[in-house]
Amino acid sequence: MSGLTERGESRRQINARKRISRRPSRLGIPAGTVKPDREFDPEAGFPGLLRQTWQRAEEADGLRSFVEVLLTLDGHVPADVQLRALTAPEEAALHALCGLTWRTADTPGTSGPTAAGDAPDARPDDEETAFLGEIGLSASGRIVLRVPSQGPLRKDDLVGGVRRVPWTKRALRAYGERMRAAAARLAESTADCRRWLDEQGPEGRDELLAQVSEAALRNAPFVLYQQERQYTNFREANNLTGKTLWPGHPDCVLSSLRGLPLELWSDHDVQLIVCLTLLIRSAGFGRVEEANNTQLTVDHVAHMLERIRRGYNGVPGGTPVAPAAARTVAALNDLAVALRTRRAEAGRGAQLYREIHGALMHKIERVAQAPGERARAREDAMVARLTERLPLSGATLHELGEDLAAAPGWLAGPAGGFGTGLEHLVHETVAAVTEVFEADFTMSRGMRSLPALIEALREERWPEICDWDITRFFCCVVPDPSAARHYGGSAAALADAAWAMSSRMQYNSWHFIAGNLPRTDEVAARDHFVPPTIPDVAFYSDQHHHGHVNNKVRFSIRSPQAVEVAGRVFDGFIDLRLLRCAGTPFDEQDLLAVHRVSALVGRATGLAAALAAAGTPVEVTAFDSPWHWSAIAGGDPASASPETGPGRPAAATRPPPPPPRTPPPPL
């Protein structure tokens, strides 16, 4: 049927409208009728980094320098991550050849002879070559080694070939000793895992499988190793529930284990389930990503939990957590449960955040130091700009929030050329962050209609909220005008990049909101991730995500904030993000200051929600595609034509483009 809708449009008209491009430089043009400005380069991002890494490694002097370039992917990730991705034979080999290991002095398997020092039973022929091995870099970014009794490395999975490595007789003896110790540890650990799983019983194991499956489904992509076997919910190699494999899919390892007698589980699967359970019990689903691109063994999990324990215990207050009584699953389970409790206490006494290394998608939870002089200088600069541009007063961001809370009514009325003060506050805050933090882009997202959300919440219309699309959300993106240098000097390309980011952030809001709703069947069936609760700082994110590669999202900070709406707390309801396309990465002090800024935006959003709940409507209509074109490129979207796209009158119809960057005060 082609009946009319409430807007008086036929189905054909609706479909035609949906086919119109929302890209700022092509507003009014049917999508697909104009040749793309650029095509995706399959060698961009991560493949290019791997080629660069191999070339730099070949230029290094000596074997150890060569290996260190590969381990760090030419300075893009901590070496520790790659060291913990090695299989047991590769770990023993690298230690014997170069003396490199992730293990500390008190970690099992650290002691013993290496090629870097004299073995106690030195022999006259120790330096004779006894075996010719190989070292290469895989297409997944892992360093790989050919060890004794193994055939040549597969060249079709390598970047740039191999390096032949002579093994001396001394290195062979060191390798043999380490392998025997590693095999014994692995056998003992696997047996312990089987005993622990057996104690859980069939129903308990099914519950663990359900929990691990849910973690895989609700997490961002991850890649885990269990010796030579890979487990991932990422792209083509999927063998875990995720974007490609739905829960219960026959290709999912987790699905295949349900109802299977424990004696038929492989040793790899046994360690996988136990280790993921320990990680989840220590901090929830998000902890899984902190094992990304490493070996998932009990040894590695024990190492991670001990590092976390020391970090939490360094925060004053609360009850310190004792070390694991042993490296058994039962003892590590007790430690994991204790850490989850201690994590809440530590989060009240210090700022927790995650460090993200984009090349390997690896995350590390950190406990931040107290804000220093540079963080305070950033906040002072933000306060100066916001008190100049908004009807707020105070000497700190917290005081600005207190002043706003004392008289929040202006958030619902027109202000600063916007339909509401909330829009005005969001825009001015985002613009000020771009200036003060010397960012190329800053953005903040949220929900367009707080009254609509409140009404749906009060009537518990969970399926309706799940059905809302991304247009129910907004994201204000303000680039620095000089960022156009990253896009060929084009203001139009800069506006297009900003809109691409805005659209993606709308999707993120859509993706997170269901994670805050009651777990009805409709909510469980709706694709969503666990909403973020702590900030993060990312390095080299322009590697895997095609949007990040195309739009040059290299260094970033994300600061999410929870907001209470109609009595329900929504984690990650808003956030503040800033990025640099090149240059100097952001650091912990930047993150601490940004998190205080985002707290102000979160508080303003909560106050606006309270106004809406009391009957004062608050709607966000700005920050759509035409707005981004007007504010960034200075054109009038209304003058768009199918041939030329948006025109460029002398003045924008919405707030003018951001002013040239004012240098921040000395830090």
Secondary structure as a PSIPRED ss2 file (coil, helix, strand):
# PSIPRED VFORMAT (PSIPRED V4.0)

   1 M C   1.000  0.000  0.000
   2 S C   1.000  0.000  0.000
   3 G C   1.000  0.000  0.000
   4 L C   1.000  0.000  0.000
   5 T C   1.000  0.000  0.000
   6 E C   1.000  0.000  0.000
   7 R C   1.000  0.000  0.000
   8 G C   1.000  0.000  0.000
   9 E C   1.000  0.000  0.000
  10 S C   1.000  0.000  0.000
  11 R H   0.000  1.000  0.000
  12 R H   0.000  1.000  0.000
  13 Q H   0.000  1.000  0.000
  14 I H   0.000  1.000  0.000
  15 N H   0.000  1.000  0.000
  16 A H   0.000  1.000  0.000
  17 R H   0.000  1.000  0.000
  18 K H   0.000  1.000  0.000
  19 R C   1.000  0.000  0.000
  20 I E   0.000  0.000  1.000
  21 S C   1.000  0.000  0.000
  22 R C   1.000  0.000  0.000
  23 R C   1.000  0.000  0.000
  24 P H   0.000  1.000  0.000
  25 S H   0.000  1.000  0.000
  26 R H   0.000  1.000  0.000
  27 L C   1.000  0.000  0.000
  28 G C   1.000  0.000  0.000
  29 I C   1.000  0.000  0.000
  30 P E   0.000  0.000  1.000
  31 A C   1.000  0.000  0.000
  32 G C   1.000  0.000  0.000
  33 T C   1.000  0.000  0.000
  34 V C   1.000  0.000  0.000
  35 K C   1.000  0.000  0.000
  36 P C   1.000  0.000  0.000
  37 D C   1.000  0.000  0.000
  38 R C   1.000  0.000  0.000
  39 E C   1.000  0.000  0.000
  40 F C   1.000  0.000  0.000
  41 D C   1.000  0.000  0.000
  42 P C   1.000  0.000  0.000
  43 E C   1.000  0.000  0.000
  44 A C   1.000  0.000  0.000
  45 G C   1.000  0.000  0.000
  46 F H   0.000  1.000  0.000
  47 P H   0.000  1.000  0.000
  48 G H   0.000  1.000  0.000
  49 L H   0.000  1.000  0.000
  50 L H   0.000  1.000  0.000
  51 R H   0.000  1.000  0.000
  52 Q H   0.000  1.000  0.000
  53 T H   0.000  1.000  0.000
  54 W H   0.000  1.000  0.000
  55 Q H   0.000  1.000  0.000
  56 R H   0.000  1.000  0.000
  57 A H   0.000  1.000  0.000
  58 E H   0.000  1.000  0.000
  59 E H   0.000  1.000  0.000
  60 A C   1.000  0.000  0.000
  61 D C   1.000  0.000  0.000
  62 G H   0.000  1.000  0.000
  63 L H   0.000  1.000  0.000
  64 R H   0.000  1.000  0.000
  65 S H   0.000  1.000  0.000
  66 F H   0.000  1.000  0.000
  67 V H   0.000  1.000  0.000
  68 E H   0.000  1.000  0.000
  69 V H   0.000  1.000  0.000
  70 L H   0.000  1.000  0.000
  71 L H   0.000  1.000  0.000
  72 T C   1.000  0.000  0.000
  73 L C   1.000  0.000  0.000
  74 D C   1.000  0.000  0.000
  75 G C   1.000  0.000  0.000
  76 H C   1.000  0.000  0.000
  77 V C   1.000  0.000  0.000
  78 P C   1.000  0.000  0.000
  79 A H   0.000  1.000  0.000
  80 D H   0.000  1.000  0.000
  81 V H   0.000  1.000  0.000
  82 Q H   0.000  1.000  0.000
  83 L H   0.000  1.000  0.000
  84 R C   1.000  0.000  0.000
  85 A C   1.000  0.000  0.000
  86 L C   1.000  0.000  0.000
  87 T C   1.000  0.000  0.000
  88 A H   0.000  1.000  0.000
  89 P H   0.000  1.000  0.000
  90 E H   0.000  1.000  0.000
  91 E H   0.000  1.000  0.000
  92 A H   0.000  1.000  0.000
  93 A H   0.000  1.000  0.000
  94 L H   0.000  1.000  0.000
  95 H H   0.000  1.000  0.000
  96 A H   0.000  1.000  0.000
  97 L H   0.000  1.000  0.000
  98 C H   0.000  1.000  0.000
  99 G C   1.000  0.000  0.000
 100 L C   1.000  0.000  0.000
 101 T C   1.000  0.000  0.000
 102 W C   1.000  0.000  0.000
 103 R C   1.000  0.000  0.000
 104 T C   1.000  0.000  0.000
 105 A C   1.000  0.000  0.000
 106 D C   1.000  0.000  0.000
 107 T C   1.000  0.000  0.000
 108 P C   1.000  0.000  0.000
 109 G C   1.000  0.000  0.000
 110 T C   1.000  0.000  0.000
 111 S C   1.000  0.000  0.000
 112 G C   1.000  0.000  0.000
 113 P C   1.000  0.000  0.000
 114 T C   1.000  0.000  0.000
 115 A C   1.000  0.000  0.000
 116 A C   1.000  0.000  0.000
 117 G C   1.000  0.000  0.000
 118 D C   1.000  0.000  0.000
 119 A C   1.000  0.000  0.000
 120 P C   1.000  0.000  0.000
 121 D C   1.000  0.000  0.000
 122 A C   1.000  0.000  0.000
 123 R C   1.000  0.000  0.000
 124 P C   1.000  0.000  0.000
 125 D C   1.000  0.000  0.000
 126 D C   1.000  0.000  0.000
 127 E C   1.000  0.000  0.000
 128 E C   1.000  0.000  0.000
 129 T E   0.000  0.000  1.000
 130 A E   0.000  0.000  1.000
 131 F E   0.000  0.000  1.000
 132 L E   0.000  0.000  1.000
 133 G E   0.000  0.000  1.000
 134 E E   0.000  0.000  1.000
 135 I E   0.000  0.000  1.000
 136 G E   0.000  0.000  1.000
 137 L E   0.000  0.000  1.000
 138 S E   0.000  0.000  1.000
 139 A C   1.000  0.000  0.000
 140 S C   1.000  0.000  0.000
 141 G C   1.000  0.000  0.000
 142 R C   1.000  0.000  0.000
 143 I E   0.000  0.000  1.000
 144 V E   0.000  0.000  1.000
 145 L E   0.000  0.000  1.000
 146 R E   0.000  0.000  1.000
 147 V C   1.000  0.000  0.000
 148 P C   1.000  0.000  0.000
 149 S C   1.000  0.000  0.000
 150 Q C   1.000  0.000  0.000
 151 G C   1.000  0.000  0.000
 152 P C   1.000  0.000  0.000
 153 L C   1.000  0.000  0.000
 154 R C   1.000  0.000  0.000
 155 K H   0.000  1.000  0.000
 156 D H   0.000  1.000  0.000
 157 D H   0.000  1.000  0.000
 158 L E   0.000  0.000  1.000
 159 V E   0.000  0.000  1.000
 160 G E   0.000  0.000  1.000
 161 G E   0.000  0.000  1.000
 162 V E   0.000  0.000  1.000
 163 R E   0.000  0.000  1.000
 164 R E   0.000  0.000  1.000
 165 V E   0.000  0.000  1.000
 166 P E   0.000  0.000  1.000
 167 W E   0.000  0.000  1.000
 168 T E   0.000  0.000  1.000
 169 K H   0.000  1.000  0.000
 170 R H   0.000  1.000  0.000
 171 A H   0.000  1.000  0.000
 172 L H   0.000  1.000  0.000
 173 R H   0.000  1.000  0.000
 174 A H   0.000  1.000  0.000
 175 Y H   0.000  1.000  0.000
 176 G H   0.000  1.000  0.000
 177 E H   0.000  1.000  0.000
 178 R H   0.000  1.000  0.000
 179 M H   0.000  1.000  0.000
 180 R H   0.000  1.000  0.000
 181 A H   0.000  1.000  0.000
 182 A H   0.000  1.000  0.000
 183 A H   0.000  1.000  0.000
 184 A H   0.000  1.000  0.000
 185 R H   0.000  1.000  0.000
 186 L H   0.000  1.000  0.000
 187 A H   0.000  1.000  0.000
 188 E H   0.000  1.000  0.000
 189 S H   0.000  1.000  0.000
 190 T H   0.000  1.000  0.000
 191 A H   0.000  1.000  0.000
 192 D H   0.000  1.000  0.000
 193 C H   0.000  1.000  0.000
 194 R H   0.000  1.000  0.000
 195 R H   0.000  1.000  0.000
 196 W H   0.000  1.000  0.000
 197 L H   0.000  1.000  0.000
 198 D H   0.000  1.000  0.000
 199 E H   0.000  1.000  0.000
 200 Q H   0.000  1.000  0.000
 201 G H   0.000  1.000  0.000
 202 P H   0.000  1.000  0.000
 203 E H   0.000  1.000  0.000
 204 G H   0.000  1.000  0.000
 205 R H   0.000  1.000  0.000
 206 D H   0.000  1.000  0.000
 207 E H   0.000  1.000  0.000
 208 L H   0.000  1.000  0.000
 209 L H   0.000  1.000  0.000
 210 A H   0.000  1.000  0.000
 211 Q H   0.000  1.000  0.000
 212 V H   0.000  1.000  0.000
 213 S H   0.000  1.000  0.000
 214 E H   0.000  1.000  0.000
 215 A H   0.000  1.000  0.000
 216 A H   0.000  1.000  0.000
 217 L H   0.000  1.000  0.000
 218 R H   0.000  1.000  0.000
 219 N C   1.000  0.000  0.000
 220 A C   1.000  0.000  0.000
 221 P C   1.000  0.000  0.000
 222 F C   1.000  0.000  0.000
 223 V E   0.000  0.000  1.000
 224 L E   0.000  0.000  1.000
 225 Y E   0.000  0.000  1.000
 226 Q E   0.000  0.000  1.000
 227 Q C   1.000  0.000  0.000
 228 E C   1.000  0.000  0.000
 229 R E   0.000  0.000  1.000
 230 Q E   0.000  0.000  1.000
 231 Y E   0.000  0.000  1.000
 232 T E   0.000  0.000  1.000
 233 N C   1.000  0.000  0.000
 234 F C   1.000  0.000  0.000
 235 R H   0.000  1.000  0.000
 236 E H   0.000  1.000  0.000
 237 A H   0.000  1.000  0.000
 238 N C   1.000  0.000  0.000
 239 N C   1.000  0.000  0.000
 240 L C   1.000  0.000  0.000
 241 T C   1.000  0.000  0.000
 242 G C   1.000  0.000  0.000
 243 K C   1.000  0.000  0.000
 244 T C   1.000  0.000  0.000
 245 L C   1.000  0.000  0.000
 246 W C   1.000  0.000  0.000
 247 P C   1.000  0.000  0.000
 248 G C   1.000  0.000  0.000
 249 H C   1.000  0.000  0.000
 250 P C   1.000  0.000  0.000
 251 D C   1.000  0.000  0.000
 252 C C   1.000  0.000  0.000
 253 V H   0.000  1.000  0.000
 254 L H   0.000  1.000  0.000
 255 S H   0.000  1.000  0.000
 256 S H   0.000  1.000  0.000
 257 L H   0.000  1.000  0.000
 258 R C   1.000  0.000  0.000
 259 G C   1.000  0.000  0.000
 260 L C   1.000  0.000  0.000
 261 P C   1.000  0.000  0.000
 262 L H   0.000  1.000  0.000
 263 E H   0.000  1.000  0.000
 264 L H   0.000  1.000  0.000
 265 W C   1.000  0.000  0.000
 266 S C   1.000  0.000  0.000
 267 D H   0.000  1.000  0.000
 268 H H   0.000  1.000  0.000
 269 D H   0.000  1.000  0.000
 270 V H   0.000  1.000  0.000
 271 Q H   0.000  1.000  0.000
 272 L H   0.000  1.000  0.000
 273 I H   0.000  1.000  0.000
 274 V H   0.000  1.000  0.000
 275 C H   0.000  1.000  0.000
 276 L H   0.000  1.000  0.000
 277 T H   0.000  1.000  0.000
 278 L H   0.000  1.000  0.000
 279 L H   0.000  1.000  0.000
 280 I H   0.000  1.000  0.000
 281 R H   0.000  1.000  0.000
 282 S H   0.000  1.000  0.000
 283 A H   0.000  1.000  0.000
 284 G C   1.000  0.000  0.000
 285 F H   0.000  1.000  0.000
 286 G H   0.000  1.000  0.000
 287 R H   0.000  1.000  0.000
 288 V H   0.000  1.000  0.000
 289 E H   0.000  1.000  0.000
 290 E H   0.000  1.000  0.000
 291 A H   0.000  1.000  0.000
 292 N C   1.000  0.000  0.000
 293 N C   1.000  0.000  0.000
 294 T C   1.000  0.000  0.000
 295 Q E   0.000  0.000  1.000
 296 L C   1.000  0.000  0.000
 297 T C   1.000  0.000  0.000
 298 V H   0.000  1.000  0.000
 299 D H   0.000  1.000  0.000
 300 H H   0.000  1.000  0.000
 301 V H   0.000  1.000  0.000
 302 A H   0.000  1.000  0.000
 303 H H   0.000  1.000  0.000
 304 M H   0.000  1.000  0.000
 305 L H   0.000  1.000  0.000
 306 E H   0.000  1.000  0.000
 307 R H   0.000  1.000  0.000
 308 I H   0.000  1.000  0.000
 309 R H   0.000  1.000  0.000
 310 R H   0.000  1.000  0.000
 311 G H   0.000  1.000  0.000
 312 Y H   0.000  1.000  0.000
 313 N H   0.000  1.000  0.000
 314 G C   1.000  0.000  0.000
 315 V C   1.000  0.000  0.000
 316 P C   1.000  0.000  0.000
 317 G C   1.000  0.000  0.000
 318 G C   1.000  0.000  0.000
 319 T C   1.000  0.000  0.000
 320 P C   1.000  0.000  0.000
 321 V C   1.000  0.000  0.000
 322 A C   1.000  0.000  0.000
 323 P C   1.000  0.000  0.000
 324 A C   1.000  0.000  0.000
 325 A C   1.000  0.000  0.000
 326 A C   1.000  0.000  0.000
 327 R C   1.000  0.000  0.000
 328 T C   1.000  0.000  0.000
 329 V H   0.000  1.000  0.000
 330 A H   0.000  1.000  0.000
 331 A H   0.000  1.000  0.000
 332 L H   0.000  1.000  0.000
 333 N H   0.000  1.000  0.000
 334 D H   0.000  1.000  0.000
 335 L H   0.000  1.000  0.000
 336 A H   0.000  1.000  0.000
 337 V H   0.000  1.000  0.000
 338 A H   0.000  1.000  0.000
 339 L H   0.000  1.000  0.000
 340 R H   0.000  1.000  0.000
 341 T H   0.000  1.000  0.000
 342 R H   0.000  1.000  0.000
 343 R H   0.000  1.000  0.000
 344 A H   0.000  1.000  0.000
 345 E H   0.000  1.000  0.000
 346 A H   0.000  1.000  0.000
 347 G H   0.000  1.000  0.000
 348 R H   0.000  1.000  0.000
 349 G H   0.000  1.000  0.000
 350 A C   1.000  0.000  0.000
 351 Q C   1.000  0.000  0.000
 352 L E   0.000  0.000  1.000
 353 Y E   0.000  0.000  1.000
 354 R E   0.000  0.000  1.000
 355 E E   0.000  0.000  1.000
 356 I E   0.000  0.000  1.000
 357 H E   0.000  0.000  1.000
 358 G C   1.000  0.000  0.000
 359 A C   1.000  0.000  0.000
 360 L C   1.000  0.000  0.000
 361 M C   1.000  0.000  0.000
 362 H E   0.000  0.000  1.000
 363 K E   0.000  0.000  1.000
 364 I E   0.000  0.000  1.000
 365 E E   0.000  0.000  1.000
 366 R E   0.000  0.000  1.000
 367 V E   0.000  0.000  1.000
 368 A C   1.000  0.000  0.000
 369 Q C   1.000  0.000  0.000
 370 A C   1.000  0.000  0.000
 371 P C   1.000  0.000  0.000
 372 G C   1.000  0.000  0.000
 373 E H   0.000  1.000  0.000
 374 R H   0.000  1.000  0.000
 375 A H   0.000  1.000  0.000
 376 R H   0.000  1.000  0.000
 377 A H   0.000  1.000  0.000
 378 R H   0.000  1.000  0.000
 379 E H   0.000  1.000  0.000
 380 D H   0.000  1.000  0.000
 381 A H   0.000  1.000  0.000
 382 M H   0.000  1.000  0.000
 383 V H   0.000  1.000  0.000
 384 A H   0.000  1.000  0.000
 385 R H   0.000  1.000  0.000
 386 L H   0.000  1.000  0.000
 387 T H   0.000  1.000  0.000
 388 E H   0.000  1.000  0.000
 389 R H   0.000  1.000  0.000
 390 L C   1.000  0.000  0.000
 391 P C   1.000  0.000  0.000
 392 L C   1.000  0.000  0.000
 393 S C   1.000  0.000  0.000
 394 G C   1.000  0.000  0.000
 395 A C   1.000  0.000  0.000
 396 T C   1.000  0.000  0.000
 397 L H   0.000  1.000  0.000
 398 H H   0.000  1.000  0.000
 399 E H   0.000  1.000  0.000
 400 L H   0.000  1.000  0.000
 401 G H   0.000  1.000  0.000
 402 E H   0.000  1.000  0.000
 403 D H   0.000  1.000  0.000
 404 L H   0.000  1.000  0.000
 405 A H   0.000  1.000  0.000
 406 A H   0.000  1.000  0.000
 407 A C   1.000  0.000  0.000
 408 P H   0.000  1.000  0.000
 409 G H   0.000  1.000  0.000
 410 W H   0.000  1.000  0.000
 411 L H   0.000  1.000  0.000
 412 A H   0.000  1.000  0.000
 413 G C   1.000  0.000  0.000
 414 P C   1.000  0.000  0.000
 415 A E   0.000  0.000  1.000
 416 G C   1.000  0.000  0.000
 417 G C   1.000  0.000  0.000
 418 F E   0.000  0.000  1.000
 419 G C   1.000  0.000  0.000
 420 T C   1.000  0.000  0.000
 421 G H   0.000  1.000  0.000
 422 L H   0.000  1.000  0.000
 423 E H   0.000  1.000  0.000
 424 H H   0.000  1.000  0.000
 425 L H   0.000  1.000  0.000
 426 V H   0.000  1.000  0.000
 427 H H   0.000  1.000  0.000
 428 E H   0.000  1.000  0.000
 429 T H   0.000  1.000  0.000
 430 V H   0.000  1.000  0.000
 431 A H   0.000  1.000  0.000
 432 A H   0.000  1.000  0.000
 433 V H   0.000  1.000  0.000
 434 T H   0.000  1.000  0.000
 435 E H   0.000  1.000  0.000
 436 V H   0.000  1.000  0.000
 437 F C   1.000  0.000  0.000
 438 E C   1.000  0.000  0.000
 439 A C   1.000  0.000  0.000
 440 D C   1.000  0.000  0.000
 441 F E   0.000  0.000  1.000
 442 T E   0.000  0.000  1.000
 443 M E   0.000  0.000  1.000
 444 S E   0.000  0.000  1.000
 445 R E   0.000  0.000  1.000
 446 G E   0.000  0.000  1.000
 447 M E   0.000  0.000  1.000
 448 R C   1.000  0.000  0.000
 449 S E   0.000  0.000  1.000
 450 L H   0.000  1.000  0.000
 451 P H   0.000  1.000  0.000
 452 A H   0.000  1.000  0.000
 453 L H   0.000  1.000  0.000
 454 I H   0.000  1.000  0.000
 455 E H   0.000  1.000  0.000
 456 A H   0.000  1.000  0.000
 457 L H   0.000  1.000  0.000
 458 R H   0.000  1.000  0.000
 459 E C   1.000  0.000  0.000
 460 E C   1.000  0.000  0.000
 461 R C   1.000  0.000  0.000
 462 W H   0.000  1.000  0.000
 463 P H   0.000  1.000  0.000
 464 E H   0.000  1.000  0.000
 465 I H   0.000  1.000  0.000
 466 C H   0.000  1.000  0.000
 467 D H   0.000  1.000  0.000
 468 W C   1.000  0.000  0.000
 469 D C   1.000  0.000  0.000
 470 I H   0.000  1.000  0.000
 471 T H   0.000  1.000  0.000
 472 R H   0.000  1.000  0.000
 473 F E   0.000  0.000  1.000
 474 F E   0.000  0.000  1.000
 475 C E   0.000  0.000  1.000
 476 C E   0.000  0.000  1.000
 477 V E   0.000  0.000  1.000
 478 V E   0.000  0.000  1.000
 479 P E   0.000  0.000  1.000
 480 D C   1.000  0.000  0.000
 481 P H   0.000  1.000  0.000
 482 S H   0.000  1.000  0.000
 483 A H   0.000  1.000  0.000
 484 A H   0.000  1.000  0.000
 485 R H   0.000  1.000  0.000
 486 H H   0.000  1.000  0.000
 487 Y H   0.000  1.000  0.000
 488 G C   1.000  0.000  0.000
 489 G C   1.000  0.000  0.000
 490 S C   1.000  0.000  0.000
 491 A H   0.000  1.000  0.000
 492 A H   0.000  1.000  0.000
 493 A H   0.000  1.000  0.000
 494 L H   0.000  1.000  0.000
 495 A H   0.000  1.000  0.000
 496 D H   0.000  1.000  0.000
 497 A H   0.000  1.000  0.000
 498 A H   0.000  1.000  0.000
 499 W H   0.000  1.000  0.000
 500 A H   0.000  1.000  0.000
 501 M H   0.000  1.000  0.000
 502 S H   0.000  1.000  0.000
 503 S H   0.000  1.000  0.000
 504 R H   0.000  1.000  0.000
 505 M H   0.000  1.000  0.000
 506 Q H   0.000  1.000  0.000
 507 Y H   0.000  1.000  0.000
 508 N H   0.000  1.000  0.000
 509 S H   0.000  1.000  0.000
 510 W H   0.000  1.000  0.000
 511 H H   0.000  1.000  0.000
 512 F H   0.000  1.000  0.000
 513 I H   0.000  1.000  0.000
 514 A H   0.000  1.000  0.000
 515 G H   0.000  1.000  0.000
 516 N H   0.000  1.000  0.000
 517 L C   1.000  0.000  0.000
 518 P C   1.000  0.000  0.000
 519 R C   1.000  0.000  0.000
 520 T C   1.000  0.000  0.000
 521 D H   0.000  1.000  0.000
 522 E H   0.000  1.000  0.000
 523 V H   0.000  1.000  0.000
 524 A H   0.000  1.000  0.000
 525 A H   0.000  1.000  0.000
 526 R C   1.000  0.000  0.000
 527 D C   1.000  0.000  0.000
 528 H C   1.000  0.000  0.000
 529 F C   1.000  0.000  0.000
 530 V C   1.000  0.000  0.000
 531 P C   1.000  0.000  0.000
 532 P C   1.000  0.000  0.000
 533 T C   1.000  0.000  0.000
 534 I C   1.000  0.000  0.000
 535 P C   1.000  0.000  0.000
 536 D E   0.000  0.000  1.000
 537 V E   0.000  0.000  1.000
 538 A E   0.000  0.000  1.000
 539 F E   0.000  0.000  1.000
 540 Y C   1.000  0.000  0.000
 541 S C   1.000  0.000  0.000
 542 D C   1.000  0.000  0.000
 543 Q C   1.000  0.000  0.000
 544 H C   1.000  0.000  0.000
 545 H C   1.000  0.000  0.000
 546 H H   0.000  1.000  0.000
 547 G H   0.000  1.000  0.000
 548 H H   0.000  1.000  0.000
 549 V H   0.000  1.000  0.000
 550 N H   0.000  1.000  0.000
 551 N H   0.000  1.000  0.000
 552 K C   1.000  0.000  0.000
 553 V C   1.000  0.000  0.000
 554 R C   1.000  0.000  0.000
 555 F E   0.000  0.000  1.000
 556 S E   0.000  0.000  1.000
 557 I E   0.000  0.000  1.000
 558 R E   0.000  0.000  1.000
 559 S E   0.000  0.000  1.000
 560 P E   0.000  0.000  1.000
 561 Q E   0.000  0.000  1.000
 562 A E   0.000  0.000  1.000
 563 V E   0.000  0.000  1.000
 564 E E   0.000  0.000  1.000
 565 V E   0.000  0.000  1.000
 566 A C   1.000  0.000  0.000
 567 G C   1.000  0.000  0.000
 568 R E   0.000  0.000  1.000
 569 V E   0.000  0.000  1.000
 570 F E   0.000  0.000  1.000
 571 D E   0.000  0.000  1.000
 572 G E   0.000  0.000  1.000
 573 F E   0.000  0.000  1.000
 574 I E   0.000  0.000  1.000
 575 D E   0.000  0.000  1.000
 576 L E   0.000  0.000  1.000
 577 R E   0.000  0.000  1.000
 578 L E   0.000  0.000  1.000
 579 L E   0.000  0.000  1.000
 580 R E   0.000  0.000  1.000
 581 C C   1.000  0.000  0.000
 582 A C   1.000  0.000  0.000
 583 G C   1.000  0.000  0.000
 584 T C   1.000  0.000  0.000
 585 P C   1.000  0.000  0.000
 586 F C   1.000  0.000  0.000
 587 D C   1.000  0.000  0.000
 588 E H   0.000  1.000  0.000
 589 Q H   0.000  1.000  0.000
 590 D H   0.000  1.000  0.000
 591 L H   0.000  1.000  0.000
 592 L H   0.000  1.000  0.000
 593 A H   0.000  1.000  0.000
 594 V H   0.000  1.000  0.000
 595 H H   0.000  1.000  0.000
 596 R H   0.000  1.000  0.000
 597 V H   0.000  1.000  0.000
 598 S H   0.000  1.000  0.000
 599 A H   0.000  1.000  0.000
 600 L H   0.000  1.000  0.000
 601 V H   0.000  1.000  0.000
 602 G H   0.000  1.000  0.000
 603 R H   0.000  1.000  0.000
 604 A H   0.000  1.000  0.000
 605 T H   0.000  1.000  0.000
 606 G H   0.000  1.000  0.000
 607 L H   0.000  1.000  0.000
 608 A H   0.000  1.000  0.000
 609 A H   0.000  1.000  0.000
 610 A H   0.000  1.000  0.000
 611 L H   0.000  1.000  0.000
 612 A H   0.000  1.000  0.000
 613 A H   0.000  1.000  0.000
 614 A C   1.000  0.000  0.000
 615 G C   1.000  0.000  0.000
 616 T C   1.000  0.000  0.000
 617 P C   1.000  0.000  0.000
 618 V C   1.000  0.000  0.000
 619 E E   0.000  0.000  1.000
 620 V C   1.000  0.000  0.000
 621 T C   1.000  0.000  0.000
 622 A C   1.000  0.000  0.000
 623 F C   1.000  0.000  0.000
 624 D C   1.000  0.000  0.000
 625 S H   0.000  1.000  0.000
 626 P H   0.000  1.000  0.000
 627 W H   0.000  1.000  0.000
 628 H H   0.000  1.000  0.000
 629 W H   0.000  1.000  0.000
 630 S H   0.000  1.000  0.000
 631 A H   0.000  1.000  0.000
 632 I H   0.000  1.000  0.000
 633 A H   0.000  1.000  0.000
 634 G C   1.000  0.000  0.000
 635 G C   1.000  0.000  0.000
 636 D E   0.000  0.000  1.000
 637 P E   0.000  0.000  1.000
 638 A E   0.000  0.000  1.000
 639 S E   0.000  0.000  1.000
 640 A E   0.000  0.000  1.000
 641 S E   0.000  0.000  1.000
 642 P C   1.000  0.000  0.000
 643 E C   1.000  0.000  0.000
 644 T C   1.000  0.000  0.000
 645 G E   0.000  0.000  1.000
 646 P E   0.000  0.000  1.000
 647 G E   0.000  0.000  1.000
 648 R C   1.000  0.000  0.000
 649 P C   1.000  0.000  0.000
 650 A C   1.000  0.000  0.000
 651 A C   1.000  0.000  0.000
 652 A C   1.000  0.000  0.000
 653 T C   1.000  0.000  0.000
 654 R C   1.000  0.000  0.000
 655 P C   1.000  0.000  0.000
 656 P C   1.000  0.000  0.000
 657 P C   1.000  0.000  0.000
 658 P C   1.000  0.000  0.000
 659 P C   1.000  0.000  0.000
 660 P C   1.000  0.000  0.000
 661 R C   1.000  0.000  0.000
 662 T C   1.000  0.000  0.000
 663 P C   1.000  0.000  0.000
 664 P C   1.000  0.000  0.000
 665 P C   1.000  0.000  0.000
 666 P C   1.000  0.000  0.000
 667 L C   1.000  0.000  0.000
